[in-house]
Amino acid sequence: MTDDDRTAEANGIRASYEVADGERRLSFEATDASEGARAGSTAAIAQNLEGYAMLKVRPTAAGDELERYYGFDMALDHVGELLGVSPRELPVPEAAADMGM
């Protein structure tokens, strides 16, 4: 995997994927309020390395869990709400595209 596979940016949102502490983590940061996002706001989705557990939505990669979801789409919906954008506008790095499966 390259850094290009682990990062993506679109619609004023920067996304990064990492594996740490036994989890796969997809973190989002709103970088540009002019795109409608809440600049500076963050959110993250975490999943265990086996990929069978529910997805956890957090305010940051290391933050406390806000909610759990079975589906990646539902977790992205919650992230969109936290960042103030449509979930369809969230960039997802290639390395994270299979989360929730």
Z-matrix of the N, CA and C atoms (Angstrom, degrees):
N
C 1 1.440
C 2 1.526 1 109.72
N 3 1.294 2 115.93 1 138.52
C 4 1.459 3 120.57 2 178.06
C 5 1.519 4 109.74 3 -105.84
N 6 1.323 5 116.12 4 169.34
C 7 1.461 6 119.95 5 176.25
C 8 1.518 7 110.91 6 -60.38
N 9 1.340 8 116.97 7 -33.36
C 10 1.461 9 120.25 8 178.40
C 11 1.522 10 111.75 9 -62.05
N 12 1.343 11 117.33 10 -31.83
C 13 1.462 12 122.11 11 178.37
C 14 1.528 13 111.45 12 -74.72
N 15 1.334 14 116.25 13 -21.22
C 16 1.466 15 121.63 14 -172.23
C 17 1.523 16 114.39 15 -101.78
N 18 1.314 17 117.76 16 -5.26
C 19 1.461 18 120.26 17 179.93
C 20 1.523 19 110.37 18 -132.80
N 21 1.308 20 114.77 19 153.61
C 22 1.466 21 121.55 20 176.00
C 23 1.521 22 107.54 21 -155.76
N 24 1.326 23 115.80 22 150.78
C 25 1.458 24 120.26 23 178.72
C 26 1.514 25 109.16 24 -145.06
N 27 1.336 26 115.74 25 132.28
C 28 1.468 27 121.91 26 178.12
C 29 1.518 28 108.40 27 -166.94
N 30 1.318 29 115.59 28 152.55
C 31 1.467 30 122.02 29 172.55
C 32 1.526 31 113.94 30 53.92
N 33 1.331 32 116.93 31 34.19
C 34 1.458 33 120.36 32 179.33
C 35 1.513 34 114.40 33 76.44
N 36 1.343 35 117.50 34 15.21
C 37 1.463 36 122.53 35 -179.80
C 38 1.526 37 108.91 36 -124.09
N 39 1.316 38 116.51 37 133.32
C 40 1.461 39 122.62 38 173.84
C 41 1.521 40 107.74 39 -108.27
N 42 1.331 41 117.70 40 130.77
C 43 1.458 42 122.91 41 179.06
C 44 1.522 43 109.60 42 -120.01
N 45 1.322 44 116.10 43 141.63
C 46 1.463 45 120.50 44 176.12
C 47 1.526 46 109.41 45 -140.04
N 48 1.321 47 114.04 46 144.08
C 49 1.458 48 121.94 47 -177.55
C 50 1.522 49 108.81 48 -115.60
N 51 1.333 50 116.34 49 138.52
C 52 1.462 51 120.77 50 176.58
C 53 1.524 52 109.74 51 -148.56
N 54 1.309 53 114.76 52 159.76
C 55 1.456 54 122.03 53 171.44
C 56 1.518 55 106.02 54 -114.50
N 57 1.335 56 116.72 55 121.59
C 58 1.465 57 121.21 56 -177.65
C 59 1.520 58 109.83 57 -156.57
N 60 1.312 59 115.98 58 144.92
C 61 1.469 60 122.38 59 174.30
C 62 1.523 61 112.53 60 51.94
N 63 1.330 62 117.53 61 39.93
C 64 1.458 63 121.24 62 177.17
C 65 1.511 64 114.75 63 76.18
N 66 1.330 65 117.06 64 15.08
C 67 1.463 66 121.16 65 -178.30
C 68 1.519 67 111.49 66 -131.58
N 69 1.314 68 114.09 67 155.02
C 70 1.459 69 122.03 68 164.71
C 71 1.521 70 105.30 69 -95.71
N 72 1.329 71 118.07 70 131.06
C 73 1.464 72 121.26 71 -176.73
C 74 1.520 73 110.72 72 -129.23
N 75 1.308 74 114.38 73 131.35
C 76 1.456 75 121.80 74 175.40
C 77 1.517 76 106.84 75 -117.68
N 78 1.332 77 116.34 76 111.91
C 79 1.464 78 122.05 77 -175.96
C 80 1.520 79 110.31 78 -107.93
N 81 1.321 80 115.19 79 143.01
C 82 1.459 81 122.54 80 179.80
C 83 1.520 82 109.96 81 -124.25
N 84 1.328 83 116.15 82 143.83
C 85 1.455 84 121.86 83 174.46
C 86 1.520 85 108.63 84 -138.38
N 87 1.329 86 116.10 85 129.16
C 88 1.463 87 121.03 86 175.28
C 89 1.521 88 107.07 87 -78.90
N 90 1.326 89 116.61 88 120.98
C 91 1.459 90 120.82 89 -175.22
C 92 1.519 91 113.56 90 -107.66
N 93 1.339 92 117.32 91 -15.36
C 94 1.464 93 119.77 92 -172.29
C 95 1.524 94 109.75 93 -143.09
N 96 1.322 95 116.29 94 105.94
C 97 1.464 96 120.79 95 -178.98
C 98 1.522 97 111.99 96 -66.21
N 99 1.312 98 118.05 97 -21.34
C 100 1.470 99 120.08 98 -178.60
C 101 1.524 100 111.90 99 -66.89
N 102 1.329 101 117.17 100 -18.14
C 103 1.466 102 121.16 101 177.98
C 104 1.533 103 111.34 102 -87.03
N 105 1.323 104 117.51 103 1.35
C 106 1.459 105 121.21 104 178.91
C 107 1.520 106 113.40 105 101.64
N 108 1.304 107 117.20 106 -14.07
C 109 1.457 108 120.81 107 179.56
C 110 1.523 109 110.04 108 -76.86
N 111 1.304 110 115.91 109 159.11
C 112 1.463 111 121.65 110 175.77
C 113 1.521 112 108.04 111 -83.38
N 114 1.318 113 117.94 112 97.62
C 115 1.464 114 122.59 113 -175.21
C 116 1.520 115 110.90 114 -50.74
N 117 1.320 116 115.49 115 133.65
C 118 1.455 117 121.43 116 179.30
C 119 1.510 118 114.49 117 87.23
N 120 1.332 119 118.17 118 -13.14
C 121 1.461 120 119.28 119 179.66
C 122 1.529 121 109.79 120 -74.98
N 123 1.323 122 115.39 121 150.89
C 124 1.457 123 121.78 122 -177.67
C 125 1.521 124 110.75 123 -133.16
N 126 1.312 125 115.14 124 160.61
C 127 1.466 126 122.42 125 174.28
C 128 1.517 127 106.98 126 -160.85
N 129 1.323 128 116.32 127 159.61
C 130 1.455 129 120.37 128 -179.68
C 131 1.526 130 110.05 129 -147.96
N 132 1.326 131 114.32 130 154.17
C 133 1.466 132 122.18 131 173.65
C 134 1.522 133 106.31 132 -121.33
N 135 1.324 134 116.80 133 131.88
C 136 1.463 135 121.35 134 179.76
C 137 1.524 136 109.81 135 -125.69
N 138 1.327 137 115.02 136 147.88
C 139 1.462 138 121.94 137 179.07
C 140 1.524 139 107.45 138 -146.60
N 141 1.341 140 117.21 139 147.19
C 142 1.460 141 117.86 140 178.08
C 143 1.527 142 109.95 141 -66.90
N 144 1.309 143 116.50 142 161.40
C 145 1.467 144 120.66 143 -175.51
C 146 1.522 145 113.29 144 -63.01
N 147 1.319 146 117.66 145 -28.81
C 148 1.453 147 120.51 146 179.86
C 149 1.525 148 111.45 147 -70.65
N 150 1.322 149 116.98 148 -23.29
C 151 1.458 150 121.44 149 176.97
C 152 1.511 151 115.04 150 80.90
N 153 1.331 152 117.86 151 8.10
C 154 1.462 153 119.76 152 -177.08
C 155 1.519 154 113.47 153 -99.52
N 156 1.302 155 117.70 154 -13.59
C 157 1.464 156 120.76 155 -177.53
C 158 1.526 157 110.62 156 -83.16
N 159 1.291 158 114.69 157 166.35
C 160 1.455 159 119.85 158 176.46
C 161 1.522 160 109.54 159 -65.39
N 162 1.321 161 115.38 160 155.77
C 163 1.460 162 122.29 161 177.13
C 164 1.520 163 108.79 162 -84.35
N 165 1.313 164 116.46 163 134.62
C 166 1.463 165 121.88 164 -179.42
C 167 1.520 166 109.15 165 -105.92
N 168 1.318 167 116.43 166 128.15
C 169 1.468 168 120.72 167 174.89
C 170 1.523 169 107.32 168 -98.50
N 171 1.332 170 114.26 169 132.55
C 172 1.462 171 121.91 170 -177.78
C 173 1.531 172 109.63 171 -132.49
N 174 1.327 173 117.91 172 161.44
C 175 1.464 174 119.30 173 175.80
C 176 1.529 175 111.94 174 -71.77
N 177 1.338 176 117.80 175 -27.34
C 178 1.460 177 124.92 176 174.54
C 179 1.521 178 107.79 177 -143.89
N 180 1.322 179 117.89 178 168.56
C 181 1.463 180 120.99 179 -178.81
C 182 1.531 181 111.98 180 -57.52
N 183 1.322 182 117.57 181 -36.71
C 184 1.459 183 121.46 182 -178.33
C 185 1.530 184 112.67 183 -100.72
N 186 1.324 185 117.28 184 4.00
C 187 1.464 186 121.11 185 -176.24
C 188 1.521 187 113.53 186 -75.67
N 189 1.311 188 115.32 187 174.96
C 190 1.458 189 121.88 188 177.88
C 191 1.519 190 110.33 189 -73.84
N 192 1.291 191 115.40 190 144.89
C 193 1.467 192 122.38 191 -179.92
C 194 1.528 193 111.20 192 -62.55
N 195 1.326 194 115.38 193 132.41
C 196 1.463 195 121.06 194 175.73
C 197 1.529 196 111.23 195 -95.10
N 198 1.333 197 115.79 196 -39.70
C 199 1.474 198 121.12 197 -175.69
C 200 1.519 199 108.61 198 -163.13
N 201 1.351 200 116.51 199 158.11
C 202 1.470 201 122.50 200 175.22
C 203 1.527 202 109.43 201 -119.11
N 204 1.319 203 114.35 202 146.23
C 205 1.461 204 120.74 203 -179.37
C 206 1.524 205 110.05 204 -138.12
N 207 1.325 206 116.25 205 148.91
C 208 1.462 207 121.25 206 173.69
C 209 1.521 208 110.97 207 -79.43
N 210 1.311 209 117.56 208 -36.21
C 211 1.452 210 121.05 209 -174.39
C 212 1.515 211 113.90 210 -105.46
N 213 1.329 212 115.58 211 143.56
C 214 1.463 213 122.17 212 177.74
C 215 1.524 214 110.18 213 -61.75
N 216 1.331 215 117.20 214 -40.64
C 217 1.468 216 120.27 215 179.84
C 218 1.524 217 111.82 216 -59.72
N 219 1.331 218 116.77 217 -41.13
C 220 1.463 219 120.04 218 179.38
C 221 1.527 220 110.92 219 -66.68
N 222 1.334 221 116.92 220 -38.82
C 223 1.465 222 120.20 221 177.53
C 224 1.528 223 110.10 222 -65.13
N 225 1.337 224 116.85 223 -41.04
C 226 1.469 225 119.98 224 177.50
C 227 1.528 226 111.34 225 -64.47
N 228 1.329 227 118.42 226 -35.23
C 229 1.467 228 121.19 227 175.36
C 230 1.527 229 110.64 228 -57.79
N 231 1.335 230 116.39 229 -45.86
C 232 1.461 231 120.96 230 -179.24
C 233 1.532 232 110.18 231 -65.33
N 234 1.334 233 117.47 232 -42.61
C 235 1.465 234 121.04 233 177.94
C 236 1.528 235 109.92 234 -60.18
N 237 1.325 236 116.80 235 -43.55
C 238 1.461 237 120.40 236 177.79
C 239 1.520 238 111.91 237 -57.24
N 240 1.333 239 116.14 238 -42.52
C 241 1.466 240 120.35 239 177.57
C 242 1.526 241 110.99 240 -61.78
N 243 1.330 242 116.54 241 -44.31
C 244 1.467 243 120.36 242 -179.00
C 245 1.524 244 112.00 243 -63.66
N 246 1.328 245 116.74 244 -34.78
C 247 1.466 246 120.61 245 -177.41
C 248 1.520 247 113.11 246 -92.60
N 249 1.322 248 117.59 247 -11.23
C 250 1.457 249 121.00 248 178.73
C 251 1.517 250 114.17 249 81.24
N 252 1.341 251 117.26 250 28.86
C 253 1.464 252 121.64 251 178.50
C 254 1.524 253 109.95 252 -133.55
N 255 1.306 254 115.96 253 163.11
C 256 1.457 255 120.74 254 173.75
C 257 1.522 256 108.71 255 -67.48
N 258 1.326 257 118.54 256 140.41
C 259 1.464 258 119.50 257 178.12
C 260 1.530 259 112.45 258 -60.41
N 261 1.313 260 117.88 259 -24.30
C 262 1.466 261 121.27 260 177.32
C 263 1.529 262 111.82 261 -68.14
N 264 1.320 263 116.92 262 -18.56
C 265 1.463 264 121.49 263 -179.90
C 266 1.527 265 112.81 264 -89.01
N 267 1.337 266 117.46 265 -6.58
C 268 1.463 267 120.28 266 -177.82
C 269 1.528 268 110.47 267 -76.59
N 270 1.322 269 116.98 268 126.83
C 271 1.465 270 119.40 269 174.77
C 272 1.531 271 109.36 270 -76.46
N 273 1.322 272 117.17 271 138.93
C 274 1.468 273 121.55 272 177.95
C 275 1.538 274 107.52 273 -124.02
N 276 1.328 275 116.99 274 116.05
C 277 1.463 276 119.97 275 178.25
C 278 1.532 277 110.71 276 -59.80
N 279 1.310 278 116.19 277 149.38
C 280 1.466 279 121.69 278 -178.62
C 281 1.522 280 112.66 279 -53.84
N 282 1.337 281 117.71 280 -39.72
C 283 1.454 282 121.76 281 -178.16
C 284 1.524 283 113.04 282 -63.79
N 285 1.328 284 117.85 283 -22.21
C 286 1.466 285 122.34 284 -177.42
C 287 1.524 286 112.91 285 -102.35
N 288 1.303 287 118.32 286 -0.81
C 289 1.464 288 121.65 287 -173.25
C 290 1.521 289 113.44 288 -61.50
N 291 1.326 290 118.05 289 -22.74
C 292 1.465 291 120.44 290 -178.08
C 293 1.526 292 113.50 291 -98.93
N 294 1.305 293 118.53 292 11.59
C 295 1.466 294 120.07 293 178.32
C 296 1.522 295 109.37 294 -63.37
N 297 1.322 296 115.45 295 142.20
C 298 1.453 297 120.29 296 178.93
C 299 1.510 298 113.94 297 86.68
N 300 1.313 299 117.59 298 2.27
C 301 1.470 300 119.76 299 -179.90
C 302 1.505 301 110.47 300 -106.17
